[in-house]
């Protein structure tokens, strides 16, 4: 390649004779093209000098389609949310290499995604905000994996980091009023081609406040009939034992026995009469019927996650934030004082069972045992505290300081 440089006339120019030459006109474009070519070859200009050491080997830059296929097979965290967006990114930008995608390409893709987003209801639609948020997150996840796996990008060269991510809007979900929840129960238990299955699913959500993923992942081997517990597997690969009522446990065991789950303890528990495992399609069927029959649910686009809001709200109002957080399976995140305190105040399984017992009005084996142990522990602590205070003041060793239990209120089971 021949590159012509325009040299100033030494007789007429004010520039010193040994000044650097100036690139003008089309030559600047040629220089930029040469730099781009070297970049694509993984070379630097100094690598072309005689005697220069061989350039270090660098990973080949994959296309968007090729690298998305890698991620689809790996199923990294967030895969369930991002896979739909990755498929669309692959269809739209798959032929480009990862380093050829520009921020403007991402912005154009997001704009089209917002236009194509389905308007589920006038009340629930937010002008494609959720599609915008998830699309940016999907691009960022794609390039972060490429950055970590292949070392191909930095934060400065990552095009997804140059696209603004919109803030998360407050959720429009809320606790469902009692009268509406009763209507939903009636519709689910009396319509459709498998009301027995649908009613069982609904009660699972109302009792445990679990997510859809936790229900679909439930297996027969996750049932503990002796302690009335089920093992929930939910997002971020979390697992937790959740109390259920004896009535719900009996129905879960009967369902497993009658529909094949007991014969396949490590397979899905909830199944159709044919033995086929239940999937997401059943939820769409349930809530389509509910919204057709319950106007309140239709106006607000109610889904299964509203049941989680309903149960956790009741637990928080009745038993406080610590037990509600444990009931929901929330993990403390961040560094605030509130999250630090939650490390010390997290609820026990017995306290969760106590809340469940009040919710279902059924006794639970862990609730009674936990209450007895907790009461005995407090009583023992208070008795020790009382005897020590009396001993100190009787022996004249009080130092003029009265026992705080008398002056500032009594702890549970405080001084008589």
C-alpha positions, 0 to 999 in steps of 0.5 A: 500500500502506497501512502502519499504525504503532502509535505509543506514547502520549506521556503514558504512554510513557517513550520520548522524543517524537521516538523512532523509531516501533516496528513491531509485529504483522502490520505487520512482515510487511508491511514485510518483504514490501515489502522483498522486492518492492523487491528483486525489482524491483531497487530500494532504498527510497531509489530511491522518493524524489522527485528520486532518480536512476534506479536502475542497470539490473540483469540480470534474475534467471533461473530455475534451468532457464534458467541451467542451459541456458546452462551446458549450451551453454557446457560450462565446466570440470567440465561432464562431472562436473556435467552429470548433477547439473545435469539433476537440479537443473533437474528439481527446482528449475528453476521457481525463480529463482536467488535463490529457492533457499535453503540448505535447498533444496540440503540437501533435494536432496542428501539425496534424491540420497544416497538415490537413489544406486546401490549398485554393490557392498557394498565400493565403496558409501560411503553416498552420499558421492560423490553428496553431494560432487559435488552440492555442487560442482555447486551451487557451480559453478552459482552461481559462474558466475552470480556471474561472468557476471551479477554477481547474487551475492556470497559472502555471498548465494550459497546454495551457499556456505552448505552444507557440502562434505564432505571428499574420502575417501581412494581405495579403489583400489590396484595390482592384484596380478599374478595378478589382472591376469593373470586380467583380461587373460585374460577381456578377450582371450577373451570378449565380441563384440570381444576384439581391441578390448577387449585393445587398450584394456586394453593402452593403459591398462596401458602408459600409465596413462592415464585413460578420457577419454584413450583415448576422445579418441585420434585417428589423427593423435595417433600418432607411429610414428617416436618411438613416442608418442601424444598424450593429451588428458585432464581440465582440457584437458591434453595430453601426449605419452606413450611407447608400446611398438613393439608397441602402436604397430603394433596401433594403426596396424593398428586405424586402418587396418582400422576406418576411423580412418586415413581419418578422422584427426581422428575417434576412433581406437578403433572397432567393426568397423562403424566406429562409434566406441567409447564409455563403454558399451564400458567398462561391458561390459568390466568387467561381464564381468571382475567376473563372472569374477574374484571379487577384481575383483567384491569391490572393484568394479574399473574401468579407473582401477585399471589407472592405479593399478597402472601408476603405483604400479609406476613410482613404486616402481621409478623414484621419484616424479618420473618417476611424476608425469610418467608419470601426467601430474600437474601440480604444484599448491599451494605446498608445498616438495614441489611447488616442488621438482618444478618442478626435478626433473620427469622428461624424456620420455626418462626416461618412455620408459626406465620404459616400456621396463622395464615392457614389456621392449621397447626404445624409441627415446627411452629409448636416446637420452635415456640416452646424452645424459644420461650424456654430460652427467654425464660431461662435468660430472664431468670438468670438476669433477675437473680443476678440483679437481685443479688447485686442490689442485696449485697450493696454492689449495685453502684447506685444504678437500677436494673434497666428492666424496671426503668425502661420497660420489660423484655418478654417475661421481664421482672415481676 
